[in-house]
């Protein structure tokens, strides 16, 4: 019986490392060249302006989609997009970083969503509530805002929708964030835990795990998971349900996790701005509709969408502020408001509504 000798590696370890070093030099040179061209784009747009004047979400979405289309591995699409997002973020911040308001404090999933969409070269503004995020963007103290709008398991964050009833802000982007929940405490021992702090949505996302593992523990709802972690760090008998980042920020030890009940637990965030942007080629439009109180009004309202082959992705009703038992409908549809199909559908819908308000047309979330 013959035995074959193992194949000799194509490259030695030293040769492989030398090749990596050479590639690193090329990457660094190309990033510097890209940054220089980004400066030229800024100069071509005229006199020096605020960073928000240079930011174009439709352009970034197009670039990132091409990154995904070109990717043949071994890095995942998500990793490649993250790397290119950071390069674009750094290039944009050469003049002045974007100011991004988000539901704080530091360590929340909203902060993670802001970093995923704008990169770490942006300047984060942690704010105390979703209402305050809207207010700071409206006032111009933040260039953009990031707020949660729905979770795959727990549904809509109603306060976000309600803010659109009175706010003039526009939706100019969306972020989908895979959410992993962890149990953190100061001691790191489950037997010490007598109460658990967390945001109501996170408590709901982990209710089955809590029922099985900490059935008699007090559950305390707070304004954010980061606030939960902040409180838990002050007592050995307290714990927090939060993301890994919050545990690190507040010096807690992991007790268990991930503990979310659904393996596909995902939260969708909206990016708030003060203007509409052009089409990226793969967009979603959000509208707010106040319908007339008459038989079949909703059916008549939605008919033109099907007639013009416009897909409705989501519909949600909320009490309108105009009177008792009056409702407004939040509707997400595929396509940009500038497209012929969406424009025609909205025109045919208008006779069946008191008002149709365009909340935003924005790129569909990139992985």
C-alpha positions, 0 to 999 in steps of 0.5 A, a space after each residue: 500500500 502506497 502513501 502519498 506525501 502531503 502537498 507542499 504549500 504554494 507559498 511559505 508563511 513569510 511569502 504569504 505575509 509579504 504578499 499581505 503587506 503589499 496588498 495593505 499598501 495598495 489598499 491604503 493608497 487606493 483609500 487615500 486616492 478615493 478620499 482625494 476624489 471625494 474632496 474634488 466632488 465637494 469642490 465641484 459642488 461649490 463653496 464649502 458647505 455643511 456635511 449634510 449638503 454633501 450627503 446623498 443616500 441614494 448615491 451611497 445605496 448604489 455604491 453598496 449594491 455594487 459592492 454586493 454584486 461584485 462580492 465573491 467571498 470569502 467575506 460575507 456581503 454584510 462584512 464587505 458592506 460594513 467596510 465600504 460604509 466606513 470608507 465612505 463615512 471617513 471620506 465624507 467626514 473630511 470636511 465635517 462629520 454628520 451629526 446623527 441623533 439617536 435614542 440614547 444613551 450610549 450602547 443602545 441598538 439605535 446607536 448600532 443602527 446609526 453606526 451601521 448606516 452612517 459609519 463611525 466617522 459620523 458624530 452621534 448625539 444620544 438623546 433621551 427619547 424618540 420625540 427628542 430625536 425628531 425635535 433635534 433634527 427639526 431644529 437643525 441641531 442634528 443633521 439626521 436622526 435614527 429611530 426604531 419603527 418596528 420589530 419582526 416579533 413585537 410589531 410597531 413602535 407606535 410612538 414613532 408613527 405618532 410623531 409623523 402625525 405632526 412632524 414635517 420630517 422626511 424618511 430618507 433611509 431605513 436600517 435593518 438590524 439583527 438584534 441579539 439580547 443578552 442578560 448582564 449583571 454586575 456579579 455575572 451570577 444568575 442566582 443573585 438576580 432579583 429584578 431585571 431592567 430592560 426596554 418594554 420591547 426587549 422584555 417582550 422579545 425575551 418573555 419565554 426565556 424569562 418565564 423558563 429561567 427567571 420566573 419569579 424575578 421582578 421585571 422593570 421597564 425603562 426607557 432604553 436597554 442602555 438605561 437598563 444597563 446603567 441601573 444594573 451596574 449599581 446593585 448585585 441583585 439587579 440585571 439588564 437585558 441589552 445588547 453586548 455593546 451596552 454590557 461593555 459600555 457599563 462594565 457588566 458581566 454576561 450572564 446568558 445569551 443570546 436569549 431572544 425567543 425568535 432566532 430571526 429577531 430583527 428591528 427596522 429603523 428609519 433615518 429622519 431628515 429634512 428633505 426628499 432625495 432622488 431615486 436610487 433605483 430600488 426604493 420604498 415610499 412611505 405615505 400617511 393617508 387620512 381617509 374619508 369616513 365612508 363605506 369602502 373607503 379603504 378598499 377604494 383607496 388601495 385599488 389604484 396600487 394594484 391597478 398600477 402594479 405597485 406593491 404594498 409592503 405594509 399598512 398600519 392604522 393609528 388614531 388621527 389627532 383630528 377627532 374621535 374615532 378618526 384614523 390615519 393609515 401609514 402605508 409603505 409601497 415599493 418604488 420611488 414617488 418620482 416613478 410613473 407608476 407610484 405617481 399615477 397610483 397616488 393621483 388616483 388614490 387622492 379622491 378617496 382621502 382627505 390628505 395624502 402626505 409623502 413621508 419619504 422615498 428612500 433606498 431599500 435597506 442594504 444588508 
